Amino acid sequence: MPLLTRIRGPRDLDGLGPEQLDQLADEIRAFLVDAVSKTGGHLGPNLGVVELTIALHRVFHSPKDRVLWDTGHQSYVHKLLTGRQDFSKLKMKGGLSGYPSQAESEHDVIENSHASTVLGWADGLAKANEVLGREDHHVVAVIGDGALTGGMAWEALNNIAEAKDRPLVIVVNDNERSYAPTIGGLANHLATLRTTDGYERFLARTKEILDRTPVVGKPLFDTLHGAKKGLKDFIAPQGMFEDLGLKYVGPIDGHDIEALESALTRAKRFGGPVIVHCLTEKGRGYQPALQDEADRFHAVGRIHPDTGLPIATSGADWTSVFGEEMVRLGEEREDIVAITAAMLQPVGLDRFAKAFPHRVYDVGIAEQHGAVSAAGLATGGLHPVFAVYATFLNRAFDQVLMDVALHKCGVTFVLDRAGVTGTDGASHNGMWDMSILQVVPGLRLAAPRDADQVRAQLREAVEVEDAPTVVRFSKGAVGPAVPAVGRVGGMDVLRAPGTDTPDVLLVSVGALAPMCLEIASLLDHQGISTTVVDPRWVKPVDEAMAPLAEKHRVVVTVEDNSRVGGVGSAIAQALRDAGVDIPLRDFGIPPRFLDHASRAEVLAEIGLTAPDIARQVTGLVAKLDGLPASRGRANGSERAPAQAVDVDSVEPARD
């Protein structure tokens, strides 16, 4: 009988012997390849933490002991060992989240899946245990070597190291093969010595004696301390952590369950903050992942389990369109440089890096630093393009505001995965950028509707040298081009109303243009005439917006962003400022965290679909028809004269 099916909780691991644990690890890897190949998900990271997760749950007793995962995409094994073995709907509506989820299990704590936060969480939980006297509770934080590049991680380490007697175990999951493992009795013995009270007392006593020794005492201690540190740095990469005051155990073979349990047990017993450095292999046990030089199958779609090849391919996606245009810009302008926060390939800058290796900067998981560095690059005479997921720009807001915008730096931020992304859940939906950026003085924000507009608006953005610019686009395949039939001011007209006295001005934002055209068609069937415009640049609001809105009875905005403070709110304010007093209805994402599901399912759940919006707009127009006769009726009969749309003011569409 397979062992995995007998594991319903962590304590079911306690009775397994060494051979059974190895068998269980093999079964888990086979399960992951089979399950994730059918649904897609984070495969490589989870294949690398199988033994580590088993050891963690054998040594620590979750949920009394808090096991925290940063960022959480390596938590699939943790899910399996805590009773969640139905992966048939992984990342799908009604199925398991791709990250830890408090709604799923009492064993899950952190579910925000933004990197470098786990040590701050662990610091707070360890302090809570101390204040409440929970001496038998432990806190374990698992953080990857990549997440350690984030500034928040080091801020937390600085605070964690301050309390020498506050128990906290930090497991560094190092899967980049930066160090060769130190193995054998000597390494194990040194690790034991470094986490015993006797060793600590010996060091303190030695320093005390030498400090009291006249003339030669302090120099001798400094010499011995330097020699000790030099020896330790030669044996293992621990000096950096111990300089912070953190005890270090390792490096440990992250695929040796016995060695892992030994190291974790010593760390658990120590009674203070301890680093356990584990060397793991991303993609371990699955040859297609090991042969993937880019990212070891960090995240995959549906693949053939034997070959690792994708089962289905889609057309060009938004990211690749941006990446190709960046290369063209790089060929044309030597001042164009690129920045990424540890996501070179996911944000489409891999081609630029290959073409211009000395003009791309990977700052690690450090969006704040990336934004400030971009300000410096701009001040130095270059034009940086910082490509980042929309949800991760939240972390750099202060730098966008106070470093880039305040100093009028020409920096272009390209926001990938903007709007509803769906399957990665609440933390990955890029639904806040157009709200939080509205308050930044001088910032200009573009929302391209198709591939042609990505190329065009990226070029327009990098021409701006005295203010930050933002270009944001969606996730996945980019649809066919949506042509304009004319232009008013800087706005593209996607559909003319067919009458001089139209009912609705429908403002379409970004990738929702096809849906907005569908809405207009549905309204047309109800006898409601509609003008559809794409502002292209949604911040600042185009000066032609108010005069155009005044020629309609109702303004409707549709955006793939939070309704709170979004484009609809900005347009409403612009209309008020211009003295245009007509009804406005804004459609967007409600102010709540959205559960994981497909993008289409999420949009349907929040009512951001063509039928839902058309139905509500029809009702709004019907209410206007119920007003005094001067307001007229939705079908146009018995209507009072309205300002006609000046057809001559609509310029021909530009290329």
N, C-alpha and C positions, 0 to 999 in steps of 0.2 A: 504494500500500500504506500503511495507517495507520502512523504513526510509533510510536505507543504499543506496538504488538505487537513492535516491533524493540528495545525497551528491556528488556534482561535484567539490567542492572546500571548503577550510576551512571556508569561510564566510557563507556557507550554514548551519553551526552549530549555528550561532548567534541567530536565532529565536526559537531554541528548548528549551522547558521547562524541568524541572528536570525529570519528568516521561518519556518524550521522549528521554532524554539523556541516561537514564537507559535502555530503550528499544533498543536504538542504540548500546549500549555496548553489549547487549545480541546478537543482530543480527551480530555484528562484530565477536564475538567469534564463533558463529555457522558457519559463512562464513569461518573463518580461519580453523576450524576443517575439514570442507567439502573440501575446496580447497587444503590445504596442504597435506591432506591424499591422494590426487590423484597424486600429483607431488613430494612430499617430500619437506623438507625445515626446517627452524627454527620455530618450533611451540610453544614450551613452553615459550620462552622469549616474544613472541608477545601476547600470551594470558595474560601475566602479565602486559602489559603496555597499555591496552585498554583505561581505564579511564584517565590515565596520558596523553596519546596522545590527547584525546578529549579535556582535560582541556588546554593543551599547545596551541592548535590551536584556542581555544576560547579566550584565554587571549592575545596571541601574534598574529601578523598579518604577516604571511609568504606570500611572500618571502622578503618583506621589512625587517621584523625582521628575523634574521637568526636562524633557529632551527637546531642544529647540533646533530648528533647521533654517539655515540661511543659504540660498534664498527659498528653498523648499522644492525646487524642481528635482532634487535628488531624494524625495521622500516616498517614492513608490514602494521601496522595500519596507520602509517603516509602515506603510499602509498594510502591506501583506502580513506583517508580523503582529499587527494590532487588530486583526479580524476583518479586514476589507480585501477580499480576494475576487470580487466580481468586477473585472476590468472591462466588461463587454461594452460599457458606455462611458469609458474614460473621456473626460473633458466634454461630454455631450450632456444635453439637457436631461436631468434626472439621474445622471451617473456620477461617478467619482470626479472630484476636482483634480486638476493636474498639480495642485499644491496642497499643503496641509489645510484642513478646514475644521474649524471648531464645531460646525454643524454636523460633521461626519463622526467625530470621535473625541472622547475626553483626552486622548493621547496627543491631540494636536493643539498647539499653542499659538504660533505665529502663522498667519495666512496672507500677509500682505505681499509676499513674493518680490519685494524690492530689496536688492542686495545690500549688504554691509550693516544691517540693522540688528542682527542677532545678538551682538555683544552688548549693545545698549539694553536690550530686553533682559539678557542674562544678568547684567549688573543690577537692574531694578528688582528682578525676582530674588536674587541672592540677598539684597538688602532687606527685602520684605521678610524672607526667612529669618534673618538675623533679628529684626525688630520684633517679630512675633514669636521668637524662641523655638522655631521649628528646626532643631538641631539634626533631626534624622531625615531632613529633606535635602536633596541635592539638585543642583542646576547644571545642565550640560548643554553647551552651545557648540553646534557643528557649523564650521565656517570654511568655505573653500579658499584656496590661495588667491583666486581671482577676486573674491569679495574683500580680501584683506587690502586690496589697493584702494578701497574707499576710505575717505577721510573719517567718516563716522566710526569705522571700526577702530581707528587709532585713538579717537577721542574717548571711546569706551575703554580701550586698553589702559589708557592713562588713568582713568578713574578706578578700574578694576584693580590695578596694581597698588593702589593707595592702601587697600585693606589687606594686610598680610595674612590675617586669620579668618577671612570670610571665604568659605568654601565655594569654589566655582571651577568647573572643568571646561576648558576650551579645547575642542578637537579641531585641529587644522587638517582639513582634507586636501592634501596636496596631490593633485592629479596631473600636474604638468611635467612630472619627471625631472624637476630642477635639480634634485639631489639624489645621489646614490644612497641606498639604505645602509645604515651602520648596523651590522648584525653580529651575533656572537655573544659570548659571556661578558666581555669587557663592557660593551655598550649597555647590556642589561644591568650590570653591576653599577655602572655610573648613574644610570637612571634611578636605580633604587637608592643610592646614596643621596642623590640630589633631592629626593622627596622623603627624607626621614628627619625626624626632629633631632637625632644625634648629629647629623651633618650640619644642620642649622646651628645647633649649640656650639659645635666645634668651630665653625667660622666666626661666630660672635665672640667666643672666648679667645681665639687667636688674635682677632683684631684688638680686643681689650688689652691683652698682654703687651702686644707690640706697640700700641698707642702709648703705654706707660714707660716703654723702654727709651731712655734718653738717646738723642742724636740719631741712632741708626734705626729706631723702631718704625717710624712712619715710612722712610724710604724702603726698608726691608719689606713691610707689608705691601706697599705699592708694587714692588718688584715681584713678590710672590703672587699677588692678585693678578698682575699682568700676565705672568707666566701661566697661571691657572686658566685665565680667560683665553689666552692664545692656544693652549692645549685643547680646551673645550671647543673653540671655534674650528680647530683642525679636525676634531673628531666628528662634530655635528654642528649644523647651522643654528645654534641656540643663543649665541651671545646677544643678539639684538633683543630677544625676549627677556633674558635675564638682566640686561641693563635696565629694563623697565621695572624690574622687581618681580617678574613672573617666573615661577619654576618651570622647567622645560623637561619633557620626557620624549625621547625619540632621537632620530626618526624611526618609526615603527613600520614594518611591512604591513600595509593596510589590507592584505589578503591572507594574513596568518591569524586565524581566530584566536589561537592560544596566546600569541604574543600581544594581540590587541587587548584581550581580557586581562592579561597580567599588567599591562601599562595602565589601563583604565582603573583597575582595582587599586593600584598604588596611588593614582591621582585622586580617586575617591576618598582614600584613607588619609590623605595629606592634611586636610584641614585648612587650605588656603587656595588662592588662585593658581592653577596649573595649566600649562600648555601641553597637549599631547599631539605630537606632530606625526601624522599618518601619511605614508606614501601609497597612493592608489593609482590604478590604471583605468582611465576613462575608456568605456567600451569593452572592458575585459570580458573575454570568453566569447566574443562575437566578431568573427574575422572581418566582415564588411565594415564594421565600425572601426576596428583597429587600422584598417587600410584607408580610412577617410582622413586625409591629412588636414583638412580644413578645421573640423571641430569634433571628430570622433562620434558622429551621429548625435550631437548634442540635442537636437530636436529634429524629429522626422515627421513626415506625413505618412500616409498608408504606403507600406512597402512590402515587397515580396520577402518573406522571412529567410529564404535560403540565399538570396543574392543581395538583399538590401536595396534593390532598385525600386524606384517609385512605381506604384501600380498604375497611376494615372498622372498625366501632366496637363497643366492648364496653360493658357496663353500668357503673354507678357504680364508681369505684375508691376505695380506702382514703383516698387523699390528698384527693379532693374531699369525702368525707364529713367529714373533719377540718376542711377549709377552710370548709365551710358552717356547722359547729357553732361555729367560732371567730367568725364574724360574729354569730351569735346571742348568744354570750357577750359580745362587744363591745358589743352593743346593751343588754345587761342590766347590765353592769358597766363603769364608766368607768375602773377601775383596771387592766383587762386591757390589756396591751401585747404586741406581737409582735416577735420578733427572727429574722432570717434571715442566713445566711452566704452571700450572693451567689446565693441560690437561691429567690427570692421565689415564682416561679410553680411550679417543680418540687415544692416542699413544700406548696403549696396556700394560701399566704398572700396571693395576689394579690387575692382578693376582700376580705379584711380590709383590705388596703392601700387599696383603692378606697373602701371605706366609712369608714375611719378613717386617712387619710393621715398624720396627726400622731401616730399611736400605733403605728407600725411602724418598725423600725430595721434597715437592711441594713448589716451591719458589714464586708462584703467577705469574702474567703476567709480568715477569721480566727476560727475557732471558739473558740480560747483567749480572745481578747478578748471574744467574744460571751458566753461563760459568766461572765467576771468582770463585764462590764457588766450582765448580768442580776442578779448579786448586788447591785450598786449600785442598780439599779432597785427591787429588792425591799426593800432597806434604806431606800430613799427613800419607800416607801409604795405601790408598785405591785406588780402580779403579772405578771411577764414569762412569756411562753410562747415558748421557743426551739425552733423547728422545724428539724430538721437530719436528714440521712441518718444512719442508724444507724452506718454504717462511718466517718463523719466525726466522730462524737462521741469516737472513740478519741483524737483529737488534743487534746481538752479535758479529759481525765480528771483531771489535777492540779487544774484549776480547779473541776471539779465537787466534788472531794474537799476541797480546802483553802480554797476561797473560798465556795462555795455551802453545802456540807454542814456544814463546821466552824462557819460563822456562822449556821447554822439559818435560811437564807434560803428563803422560799417562792418557788421557781422551778420551773416545769414544763418539762421537756424532752420534746418530741414527736419520736420517732424513726421516720422514714419509711424504707421499703425495709429493714425488719428481716428477719432470716433469710436464706434463700437467694434471691438475686435472679436468678442464672443467667447471662444473656447478657453482662453486663458483666464477668464473670470474677472472679478471686480478690479483687481489691482492693475490689470493690463489694458483696460479700456481707456483710450485716449480722449476722454470726454470733458476735460477741464481746461485745455490749453487756450481755447478761444475766449474763455471767461477770464482766466487769471491774467492773460496778456492784454485785455482791454484797458487795464489801468496803467499800462506802461507808456509814458509820454513819448511821442515821436515814433513809436514802433509801428511798422506796417506789416500787415498779415494777409497772405494770399491763400486761397483755398481752391486749387485747380480742380476742374470737373472731369478731366480726361487726360490722356497721355500728352496730347499736343499742348495742353495748358500747363502741365508740369514743366515741359521744356521751356515754354515761353515765359512763364512766371518765374522760374528759376533764373533765367537770364535777366529778367527785369529786376529781380531781387539783388543780384550781385552787382548791378550798376549803381546801387545806392551806397554811398560812402560816408554819409553823415548821420546814420541812424540804423538801429537793428531792423532786419527784415526776417520774416518767417514765412516758410512755404510748408503747408501741411497736406498730407494725403493719406489715403486709406490703406487697409491691409488687403493682400491677395491680388487676384487678377484684375487688371484694369479693363473696363469695357470699351466698346467702340466709341469713336469720336462723337461728340455732341456739338454739331455746328451751330454757329450763331447766325441769325437772320438780319442782325443789325446791331447798332450800338447807340447807347444814350450815355453821354459823358464817358466815363471809363468802364461802364457796365455793358456786358453782352446781352442782347435781347435774344432769347432762345425760342420765344413764340410770341408773335404779334397777336393782338386781341381780335382782329377782324372787324372791329367797330370803333367808331370815334368816341364812344362813351362806355368803356369797359367797366366791369364790376370789380375784378380782383387783380391786384398786383401781387404776384407770387414771386417771392425772392428765394431763389435756389442757391444753397451754399455747398460748394464742393462736389463730392462724388454723388450727391443725391439728385443731381440734375435729371437723370432718366426718370426717377420716381416723380419729380416735380412735373415733368412733361406728361406723365401718366395722370397725375392729379388734374392738370389742366384739361386733358381729354375727357376725364370723368365729369368735370364741372361743365364742360361744353355740352355734354349729353343732358344736363339739367337746365340748360338754357342760361348758363352763367359764363360770361365772357371773361377771359383771363389773359393777362400779359405775364410772361415768365421772363425774369431777368436773372442773370448770374453776375453778382457784383465783382467777381474775380478777386479784387482786393477788398476784404471785408472790414479792415481797419486801416485807415479811417473810413467812415461811411462816405461814400461818394457824394459830392455836392449836388449831383443831378438826381439823387434819390428823392428828396423832398418834393421838388417840382413834379417829378413823375408820379409819386404817390398821390399827389393832390388831384390828379386826373382820374383817380379810381375811387370806388366806394369803400373798399376794404384792402388792407395790406396783410399778407400772410407770409411769414418767414418759416423756412424749413432748414434745420441744421442738424448735423451729426455731432452735437456738443450739448453740454448742459444748458437747459433753458435759463438757469440762474446766471445772469450777467453775461450771456452769450451775445451772438450777433443780433438776435431779435431784440434784445434789450437795448443794444447800441443804436439800432435803427429807430426804435421807439423814442429814445431820447433825442436823436437827431430830428425826428419829425416834430417833437414838442418844441425843440429849440427854434425850429423854422416856422412855428405857428401853424403847422398842418394838423388839424384836429379831426382825424378819421380813425375808425376802429382798426386795431392791429391785433392779430392773433399769431403768437409764436409757437411753433412746434419744434420740439427737440427732446433731449434726454432728461427725464425727471431727476431731481436731486436725491438719488439713492444709489447704493452699490448694487450692481447687476450680477446675478448669478451666471455661471458659465453655461453656455449653449452656443449654437451656431449663430452667426451674425443675423441671419434672416429670422431665426427664432426670437432673438433678443429684440430686434426691431418690431416684430409682431407683438411681443409681450408689452412693450411700452407704447404701442399705438402709432409707431412711426412707419406707417405703410400708406400707399396711395389711397386705398379704399377708406381707411380710417380717417385720414386727413380730409379727403373729399367730402365725406359724410359730415364732418364737423363744419367745414367751410360752407357747405350747402345750408346747414342749420343757421349759421351766422347770417348769411345773406337773407334767409327767410325771415329772421328777426328784424332785419332792416326793412324788409317789405311790410312789416307790420307797423312800422312807424308812420307818422303823418305822410300824406300823399306826396309831399315835396321830396321824399326820399326815393320814391319810385318802387318798382318791383324787380325781382331777380331776373325775370325773362325779358325785361326791357320795356314792357308795355306800360303806358301811363306814367312814364318816368319824367321827372323834372329835368330840364336841361343840365348837363354836367359839362365840365371843361373837357373838351375833346383832346385826345392824344394827338399831338402834332406829328403826323407821319413824316413830315419833312425833317424833323429833328432827329429821327432815327437814322444814324449813319450806316452805310453798308458795312457788313461784317469785315473785319480785318483778318489778314492771314495770321 
